[in-house]
Amino acid sequence: CGDVRGAEALLQEMRRGDVRPDLYTYNAMLAACSRAKDCHRAELWLSRLREDGLEADAMTYGALIEAYAQVGDVRRGGGRPAR
């Protein structure tokens, strides 16, 4: 539902428990950022995904594009305004 802070807390708890987030986890994080219309955080999580040695996939980029589209950023998200 776009609870970015809750999702971040869960991801940090995973890391403290020595559980390495996978691509699915990062994609869920980016989807939460998208629903919250938080493009900056989505970009940060994309960077962390790469720092962890993972490769973004179509779902990853789709969530990022959707985040920018939600805020009407024509250059990055295709300019589809939120409905």
GIBELNOR-V470321 format. One record per pair of residues at least 24 apart in sequence whose C-alpha atoms are under 7 Angstrom apart, sorted by the first residue. I is the first residue (numbers start at 1). J is the second residue. Records with the same first field share a line. If there is no record, write none. Layout:
# GIBELNOR-V470321
I = J + J
This chain:
# GIBELNOR-V470321
1 = 32 + 35
2 = 32 + 33 + 35 + 36
3 = 32
4 = 32 + 33
23 = 54
27 = 59 + 60
30 = 60 + 63 + 64
31 = 63
33 = 67
34 = 63 + 64 + 66 + 67
35 = 67
37 = 67 + 70 + 71
38 = 67
39 = 67 + 68
